[in-house]
């Protein structure tokens, strides 16, 4: 058997788009078949003709896109492509295509004739639930559901992945055909040998030698296969033979496997399904199923089965592919991608809202100071201020979840933070809940932000409290753990080495597997309307990710919940004392002699800051971006004492670049950065940088005044 022919497969980049909207076809062509591909090839050919040599060109994949505007047309194109020997690898199918077949019916009809074609259902609506699709088409791993509008990168990734999957499917088919051919050849040899033995007694000895050699070849192929294989009687009364991989999968001995006689399927009807298909002389290809091992562990497998004739007796040849780890990793990857996408969205929303909230809170605060304000207007402004403060708290939680809040990490004694937080918790959780602490003494310090750790403990404890409405026990524990490679295999987010674990355990209601899978999603809550924002555990998840730690959950219904948060150990073993917060002050130092350059691209925010500082007596110069700020600087360099700049600004000139440029010309210039979030933009070294100040949005006039005054006096407190 030629191994090359069974494993190689020409790349198939043919894609069929079935959609009644012509613009959708154009979108796919722009994404998957760039218009400049031919131009690039022509330029390369011209260069070779001019210079007499062929330029090395990086290979780029351009897909061939064909279009169909109705399901019937799509089926005809799939048939024509197959007849021409150039089949499609992937089809993107719209759900709604009036007046003909809808997308689900189109896929069903195509798969009746071409079951290997990879399908992507494209929809902007919730026309069908996954259960309805499964009932119509059946459970399959050859179909994905893709929501409009499209993301170019996702479309490309999907096209590459599914094209490659189609190629691998064809390779697998050929390998099975080769195996079938080998088995049939062996059967033919045995039948021929038997006929020769009956008619030619003189050649019996030679036939026996040939038979023995043939059996050795088949036995080596069967027992040496890395795939679990078994030869089973048609009546499922027992196995004729099993290979070593099959025995390993079951977690049993060979004798136990042969004596047991049948697999234990998670779904009882699996044996009947296999038997029915084989009775009709149909081979089964990669049937998703689940088996139970000797120890009762469930394993996900793909079942391939066909009739194998040994002599005149038919048997079932079963081939099992263990995909348990692959399925788990795929699920974890999808969950991680979803959480990352939601995090990016949350960060963008929170950042933009912080600019808006700064304007709302700042102007509201300024107006509330007016002693001649109408009483009704005063009350209305107070309502606006309270609503804006609630929105501010929510944006902080979004930033914590998205790992873009500003933090100051230092060597920190986790037990000290726990003990300080627990004192407050005792007053909050209520007398009906017993609070126990199991803190391991002399733990190495963790590298973390004190406020963030306090937030983690509080959110975990309050979540446990809500799960114990009838009372119970809340246990907070700390201990050191060593993460090895075995742990990392089952927990992909875990990292090798020593870590400090903070465990919060309750005796509450517990959660089922479906709930556990979603508890870290923003705004997901099991509480009633108005009883929670759903951001508590999402915030914990974000904090741990930002600290390069991770979190895992252990819970069962009516058995309580244990949540473990893992923090990295600090390389610096000297614990830094948490500085006490000083009260805010609006004091200023000779404000009339101080000139401040305010650089902010948001016009309303720039006006508010200028007004607030002007009321305090400072001379204020403003600029909308870095380039404009340089012009103002060139005219007032000697008068400017302090630069107050946003971090992210247009024209590819950030606030930090501006500050560095100006400091080169005036080393004693004071600088205060301000932003809705900027941890990743300022860089990790900003956590240890105390020369410049930072004012986090949103902020009130008092906070602005205090930060400016303190920085001018030389008392920089880093991140405000």
N, C-alpha and C positions, 0 to 999 in steps of 0.2 A: 504493500500500500504506500502510495506516495504521500508523505506527511506534508509536503509543501502545498499540494493541491487542496488538502483538507483544512489548512489553517490560514492560507492567504486569501484575500478578497479585495478586488479593486475597490477603491473608494467610490461610494455612491453619493453624489451631492445633488440628486434630483429631488425637488420638493414640489408638491402640488398644493396650491392654495384654493380652497373651495369657499367662496364668499360672494354674496350678491352685491357687495359694495365695491366698485372699481377702485376707490381710493385705498382700500385695505390692501389690494393686490400691489398697488404702487408702493405702499409703505413697506411691504415685505421685500420688494425688489431693492428698494433703497438700502434696507438693512442687510440683506443676505446676498445681493448680487450688485456690488457697487458699480456705478456707471463708468468709472475710470479704469476698470480692470483691463478692457481692451486697449485703451489709450496707452497704459503703462507697457503692455506687451508690444505695441507698435513702436514706442520710443526705444525699448530695449533692442528691437530688431534693427532699427535705424542706426543705433549706436554700434551694433556689431558690424553693420555694413560699412560704416565710416572708418572705424578703427581696426577692423579685421580681427576682432576677438569678441567673444561673448561675455557680457557683464554678468557677474553673479547677482542674481535677483532673489530676494527673500520670498519664499513661497507663501502665497496668500490664498486662502480657500474662498472661492466664489461659487455660490450655489446656483444651480439652474432652476429657475422658478417657472412653473407652468400654472395657468389660471383656468378655473372653472367657476361659473357663476350660479350653478344649480347642482343639486346632488346627483341628478341623473347624468348630467354632463361630466361630473367628476368621476362617476363609475366608468363611463365609457373611456375616459382618458387613462384611467388606471389599467383597464383591459388592453387598450392600444399600446401602452408603455410596456406591459408584460409581453405582448406578442412580439414587439420589436426587440426584445431582449435588453431593454433599458428601463427596468422597473423603477418606480418611485420608492424612496426610503422613508420619507416623512410626508404627512398630509396635515395641513392646518385647516380645520373645518369650523365654519361659523355655526352657531346654534340656530339662529333665525335666518331662513332663506325662503321667504314667501315668493311664489305660491306653491312651490314644489315640496320636496322632502325637507324636513328640518335636519339639523346636524346629526342628531342621534340616529335617525333612520338611515341617513346617508352612511354613517360609520357601520351600522349593522349590516347593510347590504354589501358594502365593500369587503368587510371582514368575512362574509360567507364565502367569498371567492379568493380573497387575498389576506389571510389571517396574519401575515408577518408585517404588514404595513403599519408603521408607527403613527399614532394619531394624537393630535393636539386639538382639544375643543376650545375655541375662542369665543368668549362671550362677555358682554358688558352687563348682563342681567343674570338673575338667579332663576332661569327657566326650569332647570332641573336640579334636584338635590342629588348628591352622590348615590344615595340608596336607589333613587329612580333610575339613574343611569346604569347602576349595577344590575338592576332587575331586567333592564332592556338588553344590555350588551353582555352582562356577566362580569365577574371580577377579573381584572386583567392588569398587568403591569405595562401594557403597550399603549396606554392612553393617559394623557395629562390634561388638566383643565387650566386654561390660561385666561386671566382676566384682562379685558381692555380697560384703559389704554395700555399699549405695549411699552415695555422698557427695552431699548435696543440691545443692551448687553444680555438681558435674559433671553431674548429671541435668538441671538447668536449662540449662546450657550446651549439652549434647548435644541437648536438645529444641529449643532455639532454632536451633542450627546446622543440624540435619537438616531442620527445618521450612523454613528458608530455602533449604536446598539443594533440597528438593522443589519449592519455588516457582520457583527458577532453572531447574530441569530442565524444568518446564512451559513456561517462557518460551523455552528453547532449542528445544523441540519446535515451538512455534508459529513461531519464526523459520525453522526448517528447512522447515516447511509453507509459509510465505510464499515462501521461496526456490524451493521446488518449484513453487509456483503460478506464480511469475514465469517459471521455465524453461518450464513447460508452455504458458503464454500465448505465449512467444516461439516455441515450436515450432509452435503453432497458427497464428500469424501467418505464419510461413514457408510452412507447408503451404497456407494460403489464398492467399498471394501466388503460389505456384507454379501452383495451379489457375486463378487468374485470368489468369496469363500465357499458359497454353495455350488458354484459351477466349476471351480478350479481348485480342487483339494491340494494340488501340488504347489499352488502358489500361496497356501495359507500362511506359511511362516513369514513370507515377505509382506503379506497384507497386514499381519499382526504388528510387524515392526513399523509399517507406515502409520497404522492406527495409533500406536503408542506415541510416535513422534507428533502426530497431529493433536493428540490429547494434551501433550506437554505444551504445545504452542498455545492452545486455547486456555489451558489452566494458567499459564504465565500471564496471558493478556487479562484474564478475568481476575485473578488474585493480585496481580500487580497494579491494577487500576487505582488511581487516587480517589476515584469516585466510589461511594458506597454502592455495591451491586449485589443482587440476589436473584437466584433462579427459583421460582416458586411454582408449585402445582396449580393447575387451573382452578381446582376446587378450593383453593386457599387452605388446604389441609396441612400444609407444611412446606418447608424449603428443601429443595434438592441440594443447594449449595449457597454459601454466602462468602464474600471476600472479607479481608481484614478491615478495610475501611468501613464496611457495613457494621461489623462487630464493634468497632470503635465508636461509631455514631450512636449505637444503642447503649453503649456503656455496659455491655455484657460479655460473657465468654462465648466462644464459637459454639460450644455444646449447648449453652443456654439459648442462644439464638435459634439453633436448629430445632431444639426441643419445643420452644415456644410456638413456632409454626406460623405466626402472623404478627404484623405490626400493630401497635396500639396507636390509632389515629385520634387526633383531637376531635375530628368530626367523624362520627360513626359511619356515615354513608360513603366514605372515601373508597373503601374496598369495592362496594357495589358499583360505584362510578367507573372504577378502573376495569372491573370485570365486564361491564356492559359495553364499554368501548372496545375492548379486545375481542369480545364475542362477535362484533361486527367487523372484525379484521381491521380496526382502526388503531393506529399507534397513538399514544398519548405523549405530547411534548410539553414539558415544563409546567405541569399542573401544580399550582400553589397549594400546599397542604402543610399540616403540622402534625408531628408525631410526639409521643411520650417515650422518653428513654427508660432504661431499667430503674433509674433513680426517681422517676416521675417528673423529670425536667422536660419542658416543652421545647422543641426545636423546629424552626421553620425550614421547609425543604421545597424544592422543585422536583416533581416526580415525572420521570420519563419511563414509559412502559410499552412493551410490544410482545407479540407472540414469538417465542423461540422454540423451534422444533429440534429436538435431539432424537435422532432416529425417527421413529414414527410417532413419538409422543410430543404433544405440544405443551409448552411451559410458559409462564410469565417471566420475562426478563425485566426486573425493576432496577432503575438507576436513580439514586437520590442525590441531589445536590444541596448540601447544607448552606443555607443563606441566612442563618440566624444573626451572625455578626454583621453581615452586610445590611440586613434590614434595620438592625438597631442603629448602625452608623448613619444610614440614610435618614432615618427618623430624627436622629439628633442633629444632623446637618440641616435638615429642613427647619427644625425648631430654632436652631441658632441663626439661620438666615432670616427667619421671620422676626426674631427678637432684635436682630441687628437693624433690619429695615424699619421696624417700629421705632427703634431708638434714634435713628437718623431723622425720622419724621418728627419725633418728639423734640429733639434738640433744635431743629429749625423753627418749629412753632414757638418753643419757649424763648429762643433768642429774639425773634421778632416781637413777641409780646412784651418782653422786658423793655424794649425801646418805647413801646406804646404806653406801658404802665408807668414808666418813669415820667413821661409827660403828664399823664392823668394824675398820678399821686403828687407830683411836684406842683402843678398848677392848682390842684385842689387844696394842698397844704398852704400855699401862698394866699389863696382867697379866704381860707378859714381864719387867717390871722387879722383880717380886716374887721375892726371893731364895729364899723357901721353897717355890717352885712345884715340884710333882711333875715328875720328869724326862719321863715319858711325856706329861703334859699340856703341858709346855714344848715338846716336839717337835711335838705336834699344833698348838699355837698358832703355832709358826714356819711350819708348812705353811699354815695359814690366812692368815698375814701375806703369805707369798710369793704365794699365789693372789690375794689382794686387790690386791697390787702389780701383778700381771699384768693384772687387770681394770682397774686405774687407768690403765695404759698404753693399753689398748684404748679406754677412754672418752675419753682425750685425743685419740686418732686420730679417733674419731667426731666430737668437737667441732671438730677441725681441718677435717674433711671438710664438716661442716655450717656452717662459717664462723661459729661462735659461741664460739671460744676467745678468751681475753683476749690481746691483742697490744699492743705498744708500738712504734708506727711512728716512724721518725726518718730524717733524711738519712743515707744509708748508702752507702759505697763497695762496690759489688758485687764488684769484683776482690779487695778485701781479704778479704771473706768467703770467696770461692772459694779463695784461696790458703791460708787457715787450714784450711778443710775438706779440701782436697786432701791436706794433710800427713797427716791421719788416714786418708784414703781409701787412700793408698799402702800402709798397713799392713793394710787390710781386704780389698781386692780381690784380692790375691794376686800372685805374681810372674809368673804365666802371662798376665797382662793388662798391656799397655803403656798408660800414662796420659799423655796429651798435653794441654797447655793452649794455647789460642789466645785470649788476653785482649787486647782492644783498650785501648790506653793512654788515659789522661785522659778516661775516660767521666764523664758527669754523674752525680751521686749519685741513687740510687733512694729512694723513700719507702716504707720497709719495716721490718718487725720482724726484727732480726738472727737470733734463734733460729728464726723461721719460714723465713727464707731458707736457713739452714744445714740445716734439715730437708728443704727441697725438693732441695737439691744432693745430700744424702746418699741420699734415697730414689730419686732418678733414677739416681744412680751405681750403687747396689746393684741396682736393677732391671736395668740394663745388664750388670752383672757376672753376674747369674744367667742372662742370655741368651747368655753366652760361656763355656760350661763347658769348651770345648776351647781357650780362649785367644782373644786378639784385641786390638783397640785401642779404648780409651775416650778420647774427645775431649771436653773441656769448653771451650766458647767463649763469649765475651761480645762484644756489639757493639750499636751504636745503630741503630735503625730508625725510619723515618717511615711511618706508616700512612696511606694515602690512601683515598678513597671506593671505588676499585676493589677494594682488599683487603677492605674492610668488607662489600662485596656478597657475597663468597665466604666470609667468616668473620664471621658475625653477632655474635660475642662481641667482636670486635676494636673498638678505639676509635681515633678519629682523633688524629693528632699524633705526637709523638716518644715513643719508649719504649726501654727497655733490654732486650735479648733475652739470655737465658741458654739456650744450646743444649748438650744432652748427646747425643752420637752414639756408637753402638757398631757393631761389625761382626759382631753375633751372628746369631741365627736369623731375626729379623724376625717379622712377624705378618701374618695375612691381614686382609681388610677387616672380617670379622665380629668378630674378636678386638679390633681397634682400636676398634670401636664400643662395647666394653664395659669397656675397661681401667680407666676411672675409676669404675666402680661399686664400692661397698663390698663387700668379701669376695669379689670376683671374682678368681680366680687361675688360672693355667695350670700351677701347680706341683702336685706330688703331695700327698697328705694329710700334714699335720703339717709341711710345708716352707714355709708362708707363711700370713699372715692375710688377704691380699688387701686390705689397707688402705693399703699404701705409696703407690700412685699416686692412690688416692681422697683421701688426705691432701694430696698435692700439688695436686690439683684444688681442694680446699677452701681451701687457703692462698692460691692465686692469685686465686680469686674474692673472698676476704676482703680482699685487697690491691688490688682493682679491676683486676686483670690478667686474663690468659687464657692458655690453653695449647693447642698443636696438635701433632699427631703425624704423622710421615711414615714409613711402614714398608711393606715387602713381604717375603714369605717368602724366606728365604735371602739377603736383601739388606741386613740390618741395620735399625736404627731410629734416627731422630732426633726428639727431643722438645724443643720450644722453649717456654720460659716467658717471658712478657712482663710486665715490671714498669713502673709509671708512674714518670716522672722527678720527683724532689723539687723543689718550688718553692723550698725553702730550699737553697741551694748550699753551705752550711757543714756539713761532715760532722761528725756527733756521735760521739764516741768511745763505744764500748760499755763500760759500767762493769763492773769485775771483781766477781765474786760473792764476798761475804763469807761466812765460815764461820758456820753456825748456832750460836746460843748460847741457852742457857736462862736467862741472867742476868736479873735483875729489879731494879727500883729500889724499895726499901722497900715490898715487896709488901703488907705488912700495913696500910699507909696508903692503899692504892689500892682504889677500888671500881669494879667493871666491871659495866655493864648489858648482859646478853646477850639478844638478841632473835632467836629462831629458832622457826619454826612446827613443825619436826619434833621431836617430844617426845624420842626417844632421842638425837638429836644434841644437843639442848639440855641434856640431863642429862650427856652426855659432856663437853661444853665446860665446864659448871659444875664437874664433878668435876676435870677436868684443871687448871683455873685455881685451884680451891680447894686442890688439893695444893700448888700453888706459893705459897700464902699470900695470894692475892688475896681480897678480899671480893666475892662474886658475887651479883648480883640478876638474875633471869630473867623473861622475858615471852614469851608465845606469838605475839604479833602487835603491830602498831603501836599499836592502841588500848589494849591492855593495858600496853604500854611507857609510854604517856603517863601512865597512872595511877601506875605505879611511879615515874616521873620526878617527878610532883607531890609525892610523899612524901619523895623522897631527892635532890632536885635538887642541893643543896649538896654532898652526899657523892660523887656520881658523877663519876669522872675520865675514864672512857673508855666509848664506846658500841661494842659489837661486834654488828653486825646483818646478818642475811641481806638480800639485795637484793629478792628476790621473796617477797611474803607475802600472805596472804588479806586480805579486807575492803577491797580497793582502796586499800591504804595501804602503799606500798613502803618499803624500808629507806632509800632516798635521801630520800624525803619526810620520814620520821621524823628523819633526821639534820639536815636543813635546819631543821625545826621546832625541834629542841632547841638547835641552834647559835645561833638567833636569841635565845634566852633565856640561853645560856651560850657566848659566842664562843670561849672557850679550851678547849671540850670536844674531846677526842681522839676520832676516829672510825676504825673499821676495818670495811670492807665485806667480806662473804664470800658466795660463790655458786658453784654448779657451772658456770654460764656466765652472763655478763651483759653482754657487749660492746654489744649493741644496746639493752639496757635502761638501762645507765649513760650511754650517749651517747658520741659520738665525742670530746667534749671531755675525757672521763675519761682518755684516753691522755696528755694533757698536764697532768692535775690531780695534783699531788704533795702537796697538803695532807693528803689522807686516804689511809689504807692500804687494801690489798686482799689478802685471803687466799683463794686459789683452793681449792675443794674438789676432791678429798679432801686432808686434811692430817693429819699426825701430831702428837702432843702437843708434840714438840720444835719443830716449825714454828710451832705456835700460840703457844708460850711465847716464842720468839724474836721473832715479829712483834709481840706485845703489848709486850715489853720495849723493843724498838727504837722503836716508835711512842711509847711513854711518854717515852723519852729524846729524842724529837724527830728521830730518824733515819728518816724515812719513805722507803721505797724503792719506792713505787708498787705495782705488781702483783707479788705474791709467787707 
